[in-house]
Amino acid sequence: MKSVAEDAGLERSTLLLNMAGNKLTVSAVAIVTALAATTPAFATIDNTVTATGSSPGNTDDVVANASENVDVEDADPQIVVTKTATLLNGAPLADPSTANAAAGDIITYEYTFENTGNVTLTGISLADVHEGNGTLTQNDDETLTDNGTLGDSTDAVAANGVWTSLAPGDLVTFTSTYTVVQADLNDNGGGDNDLDNTVTFSASAAAGTIDPTDLTDTEEVDLEDQNASLAVLKTATLLNGAPLADPDTANAAVGDIITYTYQVTNDGNVPITNISLADSVTAGSGAAPTPGSESLLTDNGTLGDSTDAAVDGTWDTLGIGDVITFTGTYTVTQSDVDTLQ
């Protein structure tokens, strides 16, 4: 079967032969036009040459056409997207899976979008679904790595979070930052002790279809392990309401009332709730003290994160680094004097 170009060439020869006899017909021209119209319109460079002339004496105008179609590579948009936690508090983060990020730490994420296909991509931007309880801030600082023809990738508006045109072989980089908040540790990173988040890029190609699965990537950053811890200090502070400077020399008598102060500190990294104390007498015959009258002694962490709804012997929530106190009393018995010599 002859190609369109071959048929056009034969028709052109017929036209030239007929020129001598001045017998070029309208039907012949129509055939050439019809043949040219059947040229494939996909994945080819199509062009048609037209020859014109006049017969002797300018009695007839002559026209001849010939077409050629050159196959071109099929459009194939290809993308490589990566998201990496690169910095922790400004220092290189070699392994996000062992970051041990604490409340207040700042994580810097880097996103790269590489055009590994054969067509130019436009309108490149990203959205990041972040698991953290705080706010992820996109820095709108897109930068280009020009690996191909210099200057063939362009950005109409700098530092707006969108890259305008990315040529094959070139790569554009974006960054964002996130400050770890206490709530991230409190809920253990959603239960897996990690900050999980997924970036999704958007881009357009004039030809070809972009595979949506090529536009996403996920990163996990390890959080500091939860460490719930309390420190308790108990001191005999009063004897019959008067300051007791040295319990070792108190010389308490029958009927004397000893006041104990219990100092409770949250020395862990997560809030502690429903704090209550139980005191037992291991040497002595009187009734054990009942710690109560709880109050906030020191608010060392986030202001107002330690709360107690009622003075009922239980402290509701104790924030990290904060200190509360309870008090309890013990009345010296005759048995104590008789036996505790």
C-alpha positions as CSV (number, residue, x, y, z in Angstrom):
1,M,0.0,0.0,0.0
2,K,1.4,3.4,-1.0
3,S,1.9,6.1,1.6
4,V,0.1,9.4,1.4
5,A,3.4,11.1,0.4
6,E,4.0,8.5,-2.4
7,D,0.5,9.1,-3.7
8,A,1.1,12.8,-3.6
9,G,4.3,12.4,-5.5
10,L,2.6,10.4,-8.2
11,E,-0.1,12.9,-8.6
12,R,2.5,15.7,-8.8
13,S,4.2,13.8,-11.7
14,T,0.8,13.5,-13.4
15,L,0.3,17.2,-13.1
16,L,3.7,18.1,-14.6
17,L,3.1,15.7,-17.5
18,N,-0.2,17.3,-18.2
19,M,1.3,20.8,-18.2
20,A,2.7,20.4,-21.7
21,G,-0.7,19.7,-23.1
22,N,-2.3,22.4,-21.0
23,K,-4.7,19.8,-19.8
24,L,-4.5,20.3,-16.0
25,T,-8.0,19.6,-14.7
26,V,-9.9,20.8,-11.7
27,S,-10.6,17.2,-10.7
28,A,-6.8,16.4,-10.5
29,V,-6.3,19.3,-8.1
30,A,-9.2,18.1,-6.0
31,I,-7.6,14.6,-5.7
32,V,-4.3,16.1,-4.4
33,T,-6.2,18.2,-1.9
34,A,-8.2,15.2,-0.7
35,L,-5.0,13.1,-0.3
36,A,-3.4,15.9,1.7
37,A,-6.4,16.0,4.0
38,T,-5.9,12.3,5.0
39,T,-2.5,13.0,6.5
40,P,-2.4,11.6,10.1
41,A,-2.6,14.3,12.8
42,F,-1.0,12.5,15.7
43,A,2.6,12.2,16.8
44,T,3.9,13.6,13.5
45,I,5.3,16.8,12.1
46,D,3.1,17.4,9.1
47,N,3.9,19.9,6.3
48,T,2.9,20.4,2.6
49,V,4.8,22.1,-0.2
50,T,2.9,23.9,-2.9
51,A,4.4,24.6,-6.4
52,T,2.7,27.1,-8.6
53,G,3.4,28.3,-12.1
54,S,1.9,29.4,-15.4
55,S,1.8,27.8,-18.8
56,P,3.2,29.5,-21.9
57,G,1.2,32.6,-22.7
58,N,-0.2,32.6,-19.1
59,T,-3.2,30.8,-20.4
60,D,-3.4,28.4,-17.5
61,D,-2.1,28.5,-13.9
62,V,-0.7,25.3,-12.5
63,V,-0.5,24.1,-8.9
64,A,1.2,21.0,-7.4
65,N,1.3,19.9,-3.8
66,A,3.4,17.3,-1.9
67,S,3.2,16.4,1.8
68,E,5.6,14.8,4.3
69,N,4.9,13.5,7.8
70,V,7.8,12.9,10.2
71,D,7.0,10.8,13.3
72,V,8.0,12.4,16.7
73,E,8.4,10.9,20.1
74,D,5.1,10.4,22.0
75,A,4.5,12.8,24.8
76,D,5.4,11.1,28.1
77,P,5.1,13.2,31.3
78,Q,7.2,11.6,34.0
79,I,7.7,13.0,37.5
80,V,9.8,12.1,40.5
81,V,8.6,13.7,43.8
82,T,10.4,13.4,47.1
83,K,9.7,14.8,50.6
84,T,12.3,14.7,53.3
85,A,12.7,16.1,56.8
86,T,16.1,17.7,56.4
87,L,16.7,19.9,59.5
88,L,15.9,19.8,63.2
89,N,16.4,23.1,64.9
90,G,18.6,24.2,61.9
91,A,20.9,21.2,62.2
92,P,21.0,18.4,59.5
93,L,18.6,15.6,60.3
94,A,20.3,12.5,59.0
95,D,17.6,10.0,60.0
96,P,14.0,11.3,60.5
97,S,13.1,7.9,62.0
98,T,15.3,8.6,65.0
99,A,14.8,12.3,65.3
100,N,13.3,12.2,68.9
101,A,11.7,15.6,68.3
102,A,10.5,17.3,71.4
103,A,7.9,20.1,72.0
104,G,9.3,23.3,70.6
105,D,11.7,21.7,68.1
106,I,11.5,23.0,64.6
107,I,11.4,20.6,61.7
108,T,12.3,21.7,58.1
109,Y,10.9,19.7,55.3
110,E,12.3,19.8,51.7
111,Y,10.1,18.9,48.7
112,T,11.6,18.2,45.2
113,F,9.7,18.0,42.0
114,E,11.8,16.6,39.1
115,N,10.7,16.5,35.5
116,T,12.0,13.2,34.3
117,G,9.7,13.1,31.2
118,N,10.0,14.6,27.8
119,V,7.4,17.4,27.9
120,T,7.4,20.7,29.7
121,L,5.2,20.9,32.9
122,T,3.4,24.0,34.1
123,G,1.7,25.4,37.2
124,I,3.7,23.3,39.8
125,S,2.5,23.7,43.4
126,L,2.0,21.6,46.5
127,A,-0.3,20.9,49.4
128,D,0.9,19.0,52.5
129,V,-1.6,17.1,54.7
130,H,0.2,17.3,58.1
131,E,-0.7,15.1,61.1
132,G,0.6,17.5,63.7
133,N,-1.5,19.5,66.1
134,G,0.4,22.7,65.2
135,T,0.6,24.6,61.9
136,L,2.8,23.6,59.0
137,T,4.2,26.7,57.3
138,Q,5.1,26.6,53.6
139,N,8.0,28.9,53.0
140,D,7.1,29.9,49.4
141,D,10.8,29.7,48.5
142,E,10.8,27.7,45.3
143,T,14.3,27.3,43.7
144,L,15.4,25.8,40.4
145,T,18.1,23.3,39.6
146,D,18.6,23.7,35.8
147,N,20.0,20.4,34.5
148,G,19.0,20.9,30.8
149,T,19.0,23.8,28.5
150,L,19.8,26.9,30.4
151,G,16.9,29.2,30.9
152,D,14.2,26.9,29.5
153,S,12.4,26.7,32.9
154,T,10.8,29.9,34.1
155,D,8.9,31.3,37.1
156,A,6.7,34.3,36.4
157,V,6.3,35.3,40.1
158,A,9.1,34.6,42.6
159,A,8.5,33.2,46.0
160,N,4.8,32.6,45.7
161,G,4.7,28.8,46.2
162,V,4.1,28.1,42.5
163,W,6.6,27.3,39.8
164,T,5.4,28.4,36.3
165,S,7.2,26.2,33.8
166,L,9.6,23.3,34.3
167,A,11.4,21.8,31.3
168,P,12.5,18.1,31.0
169,G,15.5,17.3,33.2
170,D,15.0,20.3,35.5
171,L,14.1,20.2,39.2
172,V,12.4,22.6,41.5
173,T,12.6,22.6,45.3
174,F,10.2,23.9,48.0
175,T,10.5,23.9,51.8
176,S,8.2,24.2,54.8
177,T,8.7,24.3,58.6
178,Y,6.8,22.9,61.5
179,T,7.2,23.5,65.2
180,V,6.4,20.5,67.4
181,V,3.8,21.3,70.0
182,Q,3.1,19.7,73.3
183,A,-0.2,18.2,72.0
184,D,1.9,16.1,69.5
185,L,3.6,14.4,72.4
186,N,0.4,14.2,74.5
187,D,-1.4,12.2,71.8
188,N,1.8,10.3,70.9
189,G,1.8,11.5,67.3
190,G,-1.6,10.1,66.7
191,G,-0.7,6.8,68.3
192,D,2.5,5.8,66.5
193,N,5.0,8.2,68.0
194,D,5.6,9.8,64.6
195,L,4.6,12.9,62.8
196,D,3.1,11.6,59.5
197,N,2.4,13.8,56.6
198,T,1.9,13.5,52.8
199,V,2.7,16.0,50.2
200,T,0.6,16.1,47.0
201,F,1.9,18.2,44.0
202,S,-0.2,19.5,41.2
203,A,1.1,20.2,37.7
204,S,-0.2,20.3,34.1
205,A,1.2,19.0,30.8
206,A,0.1,20.2,27.4
207,A,0.2,16.7,26.1
208,G,0.1,13.3,27.7
209,T,-1.4,12.3,31.0
210,I,0.2,12.7,34.4
211,D,-0.1,9.6,36.7
212,P,-1.6,11.0,40.0
213,T,0.4,8.4,42.0
214,D,3.6,10.1,40.8
215,L,2.6,13.3,42.6
216,T,2.7,12.2,46.2
217,D,5.3,11.3,48.8
218,T,5.1,10.7,52.6
219,E,7.5,11.5,55.4
220,E,7.5,10.3,59.1
221,V,9.5,12.1,61.8
222,D,10.1,10.3,65.1
223,L,8.9,12.1,68.3
224,E,10.3,12.0,71.7
225,D,8.9,9.0,73.7
226,Q,6.3,9.8,76.3
227,N,7.7,10.0,79.8
228,A,5.1,10.4,82.5
229,S,6.9,11.0,85.7
230,L,6.3,12.6,89.2
231,A,8.8,13.5,91.9
232,V,7.5,13.7,95.5
233,L,9.2,15.4,98.5
234,K,7.7,15.1,102.0
235,T,8.7,17.3,104.8
236,A,7.5,17.9,108.4
237,T,7.1,21.6,108.3
238,L,5.1,22.5,111.5
239,L,4.7,21.4,115.1
240,N,1.5,22.7,116.7
241,G,1.4,25.4,114.0
242,A,4.9,26.7,114.5
243,P,7.7,26.2,111.9
244,L,9.7,23.1,112.5
245,A,13.2,23.9,111.5
246,D,14.7,20.5,112.2
247,P,12.4,17.4,112.4
248,D,15.3,15.4,113.8
249,T,15.2,17.5,117.0
250,A,11.5,18.2,117.2
251,N,11.0,16.3,120.6
252,A,7.3,15.9,119.9
253,A,5.1,15.1,122.9
254,V,1.8,13.4,123.3
255,G,-0.9,15.5,121.7
256,D,1.5,17.5,119.5
257,I,0.3,18.0,115.9
258,I,2.8,17.5,113.2
259,T,2.0,19.1,109.8
260,Y,3.5,17.5,106.7
261,T,3.9,19.2,103.4
262,Y,4.1,17.1,100.2
263,Q,5.7,18.7,97.2
264,V,4.8,17.1,93.8
265,T,6.7,18.0,90.7
266,N,5.9,16.9,87.1
267,D,9.4,16.0,85.9
268,G,8.3,14.2,82.8
269,N,7.4,15.4,79.3
270,V,3.6,15.0,79.3
271,P,0.9,16.5,81.6
272,I,-0.3,14.3,84.5
273,T,-3.9,14.2,85.6
274,N,-5.9,13.1,88.7
275,I,-3.0,13.4,91.1
276,S,-3.8,12.2,94.7
277,L,-1.6,11.1,97.6
278,A,-2.0,8.3,100.2
279,D,0.2,8.5,103.3
280,S,0.8,5.5,105.6
281,V,2.2,5.3,109.1
282,T,5.0,2.7,109.2
283,A,6.1,3.6,112.7
284,G,3.6,5.1,115.0
285,S,0.1,4.3,116.3
286,G,-1.9,7.3,115.4
287,A,-4.2,7.9,112.4
288,A,-2.3,8.3,109.1
289,P,-2.3,11.8,107.6
290,T,-4.8,12.5,104.9
291,P,-3.0,14.7,102.3
292,G,-5.2,17.5,101.0
293,S,-5.5,21.3,100.7
294,E,-3.7,21.0,97.3
295,S,-2.4,24.2,95.7
296,L,-0.2,25.3,92.9
297,L,3.3,26.2,94.1
298,T,5.2,27.0,90.9
299,D,4.0,27.3,87.3
300,N,7.3,26.6,85.5
301,G,6.1,25.6,82.1
302,T,3.3,26.9,79.9
303,L,1.4,29.4,82.0
304,G,-2.0,28.1,83.1
305,D,-1.6,24.5,81.9
306,S,-1.9,23.2,85.5
307,T,-5.6,23.4,86.7
308,D,-7.7,22.1,89.6
309,A,-11.4,22.6,89.7
310,A,-11.9,22.1,93.4
311,V,-9.9,21.6,96.6
312,D,-10.9,18.1,97.2
313,G,-7.6,16.2,97.8
314,T,-7.1,15.5,94.1
315,W,-5.2,17.7,91.6
316,D,-6.8,17.7,88.1
317,T,-4.0,18.4,85.7
318,L,-0.3,19.1,86.3
319,G,1.7,20.6,83.5
320,I,5.3,19.8,82.6
321,G,7.7,21.3,85.1
322,D,5.0,22.5,87.4
323,V,4.9,22.0,91.2
324,I,1.9,21.5,93.6
325,T,1.7,21.0,97.3
326,F,-0.6,19.0,99.6
327,T,-0.6,19.0,103.4
328,G,-1.6,16.5,106.1
329,T,-1.4,16.2,109.9
330,Y,-0.5,13.6,112.4
331,T,-1.2,13.7,116.2
332,V,1.4,12.1,118.4
333,T,-0.1,9.4,120.7
334,Q,1.0,8.0,124.1
335,S,1.9,4.8,122.3
336,D,4.3,6.7,120.1
337,V,6.1,8.1,123.2
338,D,6.0,4.7,124.9
339,T,7.4,2.7,122.0
340,L,9.3,5.0,119.7
341,Q,12.3,5.6,121.9
